[in-house]
């Protein structure tokens, strides 16, 4: 088991590292940063080490190739109470069709009401405004050959701050390979690759990421279920490389407990999660603490699966 995990991690890093340096850049050079806030409480509980695990509706966010693992119809609704009373909502629907799986996803981030002040110094506000970010994505994935799937997603992006706004678009591409080592999966995805956008006079690119991941699923009678270990190496276009790791234990298809860690972040680190299954429903919760009194994050998801899954 340990050998399989080590092999997977090494291979994932070997694939991702050469390309990561090609897209590295300076911090603060990207916009539409809400596209990096994650999706789904299950993945969040595992430290978002989900590139190779991707097998549910939220795969449209982490690795579009994972959509090919979904049979029938699947719905995911996620609500996040984020930092400083910021909240965001996500809805994703996948449907098995056209020899593969197609999906559509909506993300809305809402920052609450803020006071507006004129350009000159003033003690009294000139009204209020409520900034927000929106994204709508559509994708498709299929098995190319046995044990190899690929997927692509295209997304429209919109940002509104008071009277100003910005629009853009980007694509995601991913692959997943189920290796000859039983339980070991290798994967890679390229997220938020798109043209330059403009907000007022400032130009920026979407928050590109290159992700390489490995996961290992271990089934055993003594576990009364299975355990999944996962790791992701992440290379953004505006900062240093990150390493995400996570574990999930599933008990008899009824209960899941999760933990993860996000390394090389300023204020992020450990994560915890819980999942409860009832027939064709799964409820997930993730707790994502942050440092420096920024406020902790809580993520809730409801997943509805097709009968028989």
Residue pairs with C-beta under 8 A, 6 or more apart in sequence:
1 216
1 218
4 181
4 183
4 184
4 216
5 184
5 214
5 216
5 229
7 181
7 184
8 52
8 179
8 181
8 184
8 185
8 186
8 214
8 215
8 216
8 231
9 214
9 231
11 186
11 214
12 52
12 186
12 187
12 188
12 212
12 213
12 214
12 231
12 232
12 233
13 212
13 233
15 186
15 188
15 212
16 188
16 210
16 211
16 212
16 233
16 235
17 212
17 233
19 210
19 235
20 210
20 233
20 235
20 241
21 235
23 208
23 210
23 235
23 236
23 237
24 235
24 236
24 237
24 239
24 240
24 241
25 237
25 238
25 239
26 238
27 238
27 239
28 238
29 204
29 205
29 237
29 238
30 204
30 205
30 206
30 207
30 208
30 236
30 237
30 238
31 159
31 166
31 168
31 197
31 199
31 202
31 204
31 205
31 206
31 207
32 133
32 135
32 157
32 159
32 166
32 168
32 192
32 197
32 204
32 206
32 207
33 207
34 88
34 107
34 109
34 133
34 135
35 107
35 135
35 155
35 157
35 170
35 191
35 192
35 206
35 207
36 207
36 209
36 236
37 80
37 82
37 88
37 109
38 44
38 48
38 61
38 299
39 58
39 60
39 61
39 62
39 76
39 78
39 90
39 92
39 105
39 107
40 50
40 56
40 57
40 58
40 61
40 76
40 78
40 90
40 284
40 299
40 301
41 78
41 273
41 275
41 284
41 285
41 286
41 299
41 300
41 301
42 56
42 58
42 248
42 256
42 258
42 273
42 275
42 282
42 284
42 286
42 301
42 303
43 49
43 50
43 53
43 58
43 62
44 260
44 271
44 273
44 286
44 288
44 299
45 246
45 248
45 258
45 259
45 260
45 271
45 272
45 273
45 274
45 275
45 284
45 285
45 286
45 287
46 53
46 228
46 230
46 246
46 247
46 248
46 258
46 259
46 260
46 271
46 273
47 244
47 245
47 246
47 259
47 260
47 261
47 262
47 270
47 271
48 62
48 232
48 244
48 246
48 260
48 262
48 271
49 213
49 215
49 230
49 231
49 232
49 244
49 245
49 246
49 260
50 58
50 59
50 62
50 63
50 213
50 230
50 232
50 246
51 62
51 63
51 174
51 187
51 188
51 189
51 211
51 212
51 213
51 230
51 232
52 63
52 176
52 185
52 186
52 187
52 213
52 214
52 215
52 230
52 232
53 66
53 185
53 213
53 215
53 228
53 230
53 246
53 248
54 62
54 63
54 65
54 66
54 67
54 69
54 174
54 176
54 187
55 66
55 69
55 70
56 66
56 69
56 70
56 74
56 76
56 303
57 70
57 74
57 75
57 76
57 92
57 93
57 94
57 103
57 105
57 303
58 76
58 78
58 92
58 301
59 65
59 66
59 67
59 69
59 70
59 141
59 151
60 66
60 67
60 92
60 94
60 103
60 105
60 137
60 139
60 153
61 92
61 105
61 137
62 189
62 191
62 211
63 151
63 172
63 174
63 176
63 187
63 188
63 189
63 211
63 213
64 139
64 140
64 141
64 151
64 152
64 153
64 172
64 173
64 174
64 189
65 141
65 149
65 150
65 151
65 174
65 175
65 176
65 187
65 189
66 141
66 149
66 151
66 174
66 176
66 187
67 94
67 100
67 101
67 102
67 103
67 139
67 140
67 141
67 151
68 100
68 101
68 141
68 142
68 143
68 149
68 150
68 151
68 176
69 101
69 149
69 176
70 94
70 96
70 101
70 103
71 96
71 306
71 309
72 95
72 96
72 305
72 306
72 307
72 308
72 309
73 93
73 94
73 95
73 96
73 305
73 306
74 93
74 94
74 303
74 304
74 305
74 306
74 309
75 91
75 92
75 93
75 303
75 304
76 90
76 91
76 92
76 93
76 301
76 302
76 303
76 304
77 89
77 90
77 91
77 301
77 302
78 89
78 90
78 91
78 92
78 299
78 300
78 301
79 87
79 88
79 89
79 90
79 299
79 300
79 301
80 87
80 88
80 89
80 90
80 297
80 298
80 299
80 300
81 87
81 297
81 298
81 299
82 88
82 297
83 290
83 294
83 295
83 297
84 294
84 295
85 112
85 295
86 109
86 110
86 111
86 112
87 109
87 110
88 107
88 108
88 109
88 110
88 133
89 106
89 107
89 108
89 110
90 105
90 106
90 107
90 108
91 105
91 106
92 103
92 104
92 105
92 106
93 103
93 104
93 105
94 101
94 102
94 103
95 101
95 102
95 103
98 140
99 142
100 140
100 141
100 142
100 143
101 140
101 141
101 142
102 138
102 139
102 140
103 138
103 139
103 140
103 153
104 136
104 137
104 138
104 139
105 135
105 136
105 137
105 138
105 139
106 134
106 135
106 136
106 137
107 133
107 134
107 135
107 136
107 137
108 132
108 133
108 134
108 135
109 132
109 133
109 134
110 130
110 132
111 130
111 131
111 132
112 130
113 128
113 129
113 130
114 128
114 129
114 130
114 131
115 125
115 127
115 128
116 125
116 126
116 127
116 128
116 129
116 162
117 125
117 126
118 126
129 161
129 162
129 163
131 159
131 160
131 161
131 162
132 159
132 160
133 157
133 158
133 159
133 160
134 157
134 158
134 159
134 160
135 155
135 156
135 157
135 158
136 155
136 156
137 153
137 154
137 155
137 156
137 172
138 153
138 154
138 155
139 151
139 152
139 153
139 154
139 172
140 151
140 152
141 149
141 150
141 151
141 152
141 174
142 149
142 150
142 151
143 149
144 150
147 177
147 178
147 179
148 175
148 176
148 177
148 178
149 175
149 176
150 173
150 174
150 175
150 176
151 173
151 174
152 171
152 172
152 173
152 174
153 171
153 172
153 173
154 169
154 170
154 171
155 169
155 170
155 171
155 172
155 192
156 167
156 168
156 169
157 167
157 168
157 169
157 170
157 194
157 197
157 206
158 165
158 166
158 167
159 165
159 166
159 167
159 199
161 199
164 199
164 200
165 199
166 197
166 198
166 199
167 197
168 194
168 195
168 197
168 206
169 194
169 195
170 191
170 192
170 193
170 194
170 206
171 193
171 194
172 189
172 190
172 191
172 192
172 193
173 189
173 190
173 193
174 187
174 188
174 189
174 190
175 187
175 188
175 189
176 185
176 186
176 187
177 185
177 186
177 187
178 184
178 185
179 185
179 186
183 216
183 217
183 218
183 219
184 214
184 215
184 216
185 214
185 215
185 216
185 217
186 213
186 214
187 211
187 212
187 213
187 214
187 215
188 210
188 211
188 212
188 213
189 209
189 210
189 211
189 213
190 208
190 209
190 210
190 211
191 208
191 209
191 210
191 211
192 206
192 207
192 208
192 209
193 206
193 208
194 205
194 206
195 205
196 203
196 204
196 205
197 203
197 204
197 205
197 206
198 204
205 237
207 236
207 237
207 238
208 236
208 237
209 234
209 235
209 236
209 237
210 234
210 235
211 232
211 233
211 234
211 235
212 232
212 233
213 230
213 231
213 232
213 233
214 230
214 231
215 228
215 229
215 230
215 231
216 228
216 229
216 230
217 226
217 227
217 228
218 226
218 227
218 228
218 229
219 225
219 226
220 226
223 249
224 251
224 252
225 249
225 250
225 251
225 252
225 253
226 249
226 250
227 247
227 248
227 249
227 250
228 247
228 248
228 249
228 250
229 245
229 246
229 247
230 245
230 246
230 247
230 248
231 243
231 244
231 245
231 246
232 243
232 244
232 245
233 241
233 242
233 243
234 241
234 242
234 243
234 244
235 241
235 242
236 242
240 264
241 264
242 262
242 263
242 264
242 265
243 262
243 263
243 264
244 260
244 261
244 262
244 263
245 260
245 261
245 263
246 258
246 259
246 260
246 261
246 271
247 258
247 259
247 260
248 256
248 257
248 258
248 273
249 256
249 257
249 258
250 256
250 275
251 257
253 277
254 276
254 277
255 274
255 275
255 276
255 277
256 273
256 274
256 275
256 276
256 277
256 284
257 273
257 274
257 275
258 271
258 272
258 273
258 274
258 275
258 286
259 270
259 271
259 272
259 273
260 270
260 271
260 272
260 273
261 269
261 270
261 271
262 268
262 269
262 271
263 269
266 291
267 290
267 291
267 292
267 294
268 288
268 290
268 291
269 289
269 291
270 289
271 286
271 287
271 288
271 289
272 286
272 287
273 284
273 285
273 286
273 287
274 284
274 285
275 282
275 283
275 284
275 285
276 282
276 283
280 304
280 305
280 306
280 307
280 309
281 302
281 303
281 304
281 305
282 301
282 302
282 303
282 305
283 300
283 301
283 302
283 303
284 299
284 300
284 301
284 302
284 303
285 298
285 299
285 300
285 301
286 298
286 299
287 296
287 297
287 298
288 296
288 297
288 298
288 299
289 296
289 297
290 296
290 297
